[in-house]
Structures are given as structure tokens and as C-alpha cells.
């Protein structure tokens, strides 16, 4: 009997004729960051991923030396009023929050807020 596999979001189903075994799988952090970046940035996602990889190594918990946090290294002093939470750092460490705020900044200013965009020759 040959098992077959289907992937349904957070669960991997391994099926055989006699039994069904369900095993949960975890989405890796890097995969989640890439998925969210494509979800929010669309056609600009490849460039966003290059910039974010340079900025943070795609790490949601990255902390820069100039008060920058998360995947997109959002500069907290400049953007704290845009963060709808008391614990602003924890909010920025959430990759979806961080990427959504990065998209807002990108829509307003292009790649100008990111040092790595200049380093990579994006701007």
C-alpha cells in the first residue's frame, strides 16, 4: 500500500487504505515572513524580501542599534504613533504587524526609509 500526502494549511495528512494519520506541521518563521511579504507587497515582494533580508535577516525578533525592530526594522521613535498597542515593541515583533506597517511606509515613501535599499541599489 502506497501512502499519499496532501497539504492543507497547518496539517499534513498522510493517508493509507487502512488508516488515516494526522500530523501537524509548523510553518517555519522564514517561510511565514516570505508568505506575508508576498501577501502584502505583491509584485514588490521580491525587492521587499531583499531589503528585509539585508535589514534583519528576515528575523521577526531583530533589534537594530538605532531603535529599529522586527523584519522590516521599523524605526520606533519615528513611527510609534502608527502602532495601535501599548507594548509597541511586542507589536513590532509580530511579523504580520511589522510587514503591514512596512507596506504603509513603502506606499508613502517608497524604499527611502530603509538604509539597505540604498546599500542594495534599489534606490
C-alpha positions as CSV (number, residue, x, y, z in Angstrom):
1,X,0.0,0.0,0.0
2,X,1.4,3.4,-1.0
3,X,0.7,6.4,1.2
4,X,-0.1,9.7,-0.4
5,X,0.2,13.2,1.1
6,X,-1.9,16.3,0.8
7,X,-1.0,19.6,2.4
8,X,-3.9,21.5,3.9
9,X,-2.6,24.8,5.6
10,X,-1.4,23.7,9.0
11,X,-1.9,20.0,8.8
12,X,-0.2,17.3,6.8
13,X,-2.5,14.4,6.1
14,X,-0.8,11.0,5.5
15,X,-3.4,8.6,4.1
16,X,-3.3,4.9,3.6
17,X,-6.0,2.5,2.7
18,X,-6.5,1.2,6.2
19,X,-5.9,4.3,8.4
20,X,-5.5,8.0,8.5
21,X,-2.7,9.6,10.4
22,X,-2.8,13.3,11.1
23,X,0.4,15.2,11.9
24,X,0.6,18.9,12.5
25,X,3.4,20.8,10.8
26,X,4.8,24.1,11.7
27,X,5.4,26.8,9.2
28,X,9.0,28.0,9.6
29,X,9.5,31.6,10.6
30,X,11.3,32.4,7.3
31,X,8.5,30.8,5.3
32,X,5.9,32.8,7.2
33,X,7.8,36.1,6.6
34,X,8.1,35.3,2.9
35,X,4.4,34.4,2.6
36,X,3.3,37.5,4.4
37,X,5.6,39.7,2.3
38,X,4.2,38.3,-0.9
39,X,0.7,38.6,0.5
40,X,1.1,42.3,1.4
41,X,3.7,43.6,-1.1
42,X,2.5,41.6,-4.2
43,X,4.7,42.5,-7.2
44,X,7.1,44.4,-5.0
45,X,7.7,41.4,-2.7
46,X,11.0,40.2,-4.3
47,X,12.5,43.6,-3.6
48,X,11.0,43.8,-0.2
49,X,12.5,40.4,0.7
50,X,15.9,41.6,-0.4
51,X,15.6,44.7,1.6
52,X,14.2,42.9,4.7
53,X,16.9,40.2,4.5
54,X,19.6,42.9,4.5
55,X,17.9,44.8,7.3
56,X,17.0,41.9,9.7
57,X,18.0,38.6,8.1
58,X,14.2,38.1,7.9
59,X,14.1,37.7,11.7
60,X,10.9,38.9,13.4
61,X,12.8,39.5,16.7
62,X,15.7,41.5,15.1
63,X,16.7,44.7,17.0
64,X,18.8,47.3,15.3
65,X,21.3,49.6,17.0
66,X,19.2,52.7,16.3
67,X,15.9,51.6,17.9
68,X,14.7,49.6,14.8
69,X,12.6,46.4,15.3
70,X,11.4,43.4,13.5
71,X,11.6,42.0,10.0
72,X,11.5,45.4,8.3
73,X,13.5,47.2,11.1
74,X,10.8,49.8,11.8
75,X,12.3,52.8,13.5
76,X,10.2,53.1,16.7
77,X,10.8,56.8,17.5
78,X,9.7,57.9,14.0
79,X,6.6,55.6,13.8
80,X,5.4,54.9,17.3
81,X,2.1,56.9,16.8
82,X,1.3,54.4,14.0
83,X,1.4,51.5,16.4
84,X,-2.0,50.7,18.0
85,X,-0.7,49.0,21.1
86,X,0.7,49.8,24.5
87,X,3.6,47.3,24.1
88,X,4.9,48.7,20.8
89,X,8.0,46.5,20.7
90,X,6.0,43.3,21.1
91,X,3.6,44.6,18.4
92,X,6.6,45.2,16.0
93,X,8.0,41.7,16.8
94,X,4.8,40.2,15.2
95,X,5.8,39.7,11.6
96,X,2.4,40.4,10.1
97,X,2.1,43.7,12.0
98,X,5.6,44.7,11.0
99,X,5.2,43.9,7.4
100,X,1.8,45.7,7.2
101,X,3.4,48.8,8.7
102,X,6.3,48.5,6.3
103,X,3.9,48.4,3.5
104,X,2.3,51.7,4.8
105,X,5.7,53.3,4.9
106,X,6.6,52.0,1.4
107,X,3.3,53.3,0.0
108,X,4.0,56.7,1.5
109,X,7.8,57.0,0.8
110,X,8.9,54.2,-1.5
111,X,12.1,52.4,-0.3
112,X,13.5,55.7,1.2
113,X,13.0,54.7,4.9
114,X,15.4,51.7,4.5
115,X,19.2,52.1,4.6
116,X,19.5,48.6,2.9
117,X,17.6,49.8,-0.1
118,X,20.4,52.3,-0.8
119,X,23.0,49.7,0.0
120,X,21.4,47.2,-2.4
121,X,21.0,49.8,-5.1
122,X,17.2,49.7,-5.0
123,X,17.0,53.5,-4.8
